[in-house]
Amino acid sequence: MSKNVAIDGPSGAGKSSIARQAAQAIGFIYVDTGALYRSIAYFVKMSNSDPSDINAIAHLLEKAKIELKFIDGEQRVLLNGDDVSDAIRTPEISMMASRISALPIVREFLFDLQRQIARDNDVIMDGRDIGTVVLPSADVKIFLTASAEIRAKRRHLELTHKGHDVPYQDVLDDIKQRDYDDENREIAPLKRAEDAILVDTTSINFDDSVKLIISTIENNL
């Protein structure tokens, strides 16, 4: 029977990077659910569709084929055959993904894919509502967080390294807005599951964060 680890937390907490390293270390498959929602957001943007138009979104979903593939050990996201792994990592797509993820029609579209992957594999899956909604029976649940300021600094550095010239204050504002949106949406809001282990990485670096997540998983599986 497969083993499942759910990691939830706010935007910019480092869930993807930390979960990816932890999965590799313990031999699990890493599933970045945020990338799935970002892919839909990217599709909406590229189609010049209104993200509040449910009929338009439903029509797009009929044409959307999203795949997670592992190339040289790295997860890549394919949208209708095109690798969009890098294109979906902009602040604009991040904000749109927050709006898109609040739509029941989008969540239902992606739930089956996420759960099927978890049934078939030992996975670490991260997102906003993995432990509360997607995998409520996960073997280990972790709520990974850090202060908004620290998350903004980390995201700003990441964007700078990728060549995006975005002011730090804009990144911080986006982080705070996304926190509010994620925590207050009607459908599956961001919250810590009652049985989730709280891990705060505000005062520790990336390597120590990975070690802490690995030990937390191994001690609770």
Secondary structure as GFF3:
##gff-version 3
##sequence-region A 1 221
A	DSSP	beta_strand	4	8	.	.	.	ID=ss1
A	DSSP	alpha_helix	15	26	.	.	.	ID=ss2
A	DSSP	beta_strand	29	32	.	.	.	ID=ss3
A	DSSP	alpha_helix	33	46	.	.	.	ID=ss4
A	DSSP	alpha_helix	54	63	.	.	.	ID=ss5
A	DSSP	beta_strand	66	71	.	.	.	ID=ss6
A	DSSP	beta_strand	74	79	.	.	.	ID=ss7
A	DSSP	beta_strand	82	83	.	.	.	ID=ss8
A	DSSP	alpha_helix	91	100	.	.	.	ID=ss9
A	DSSP	alpha_helix	104	120	.	.	.	ID=ss10
A	DSSP	beta_strand	123	127	.	.	.	ID=ss11
A	DSSP	pi_helix	130	134	.	.	.	ID=ss12
A	DSSP	beta_strand	140	145	.	.	.	ID=ss13
A	DSSP	alpha_helix	148	161	.	.	.	ID=ss14
A	DSSP	alpha_helix	168	184	.	.	.	ID=ss15
A	DSSP	beta_strand	197	200	.	.	.	ID=ss16
A	DSSP	alpha_helix	206	220	.	.	.	ID=ss17
###
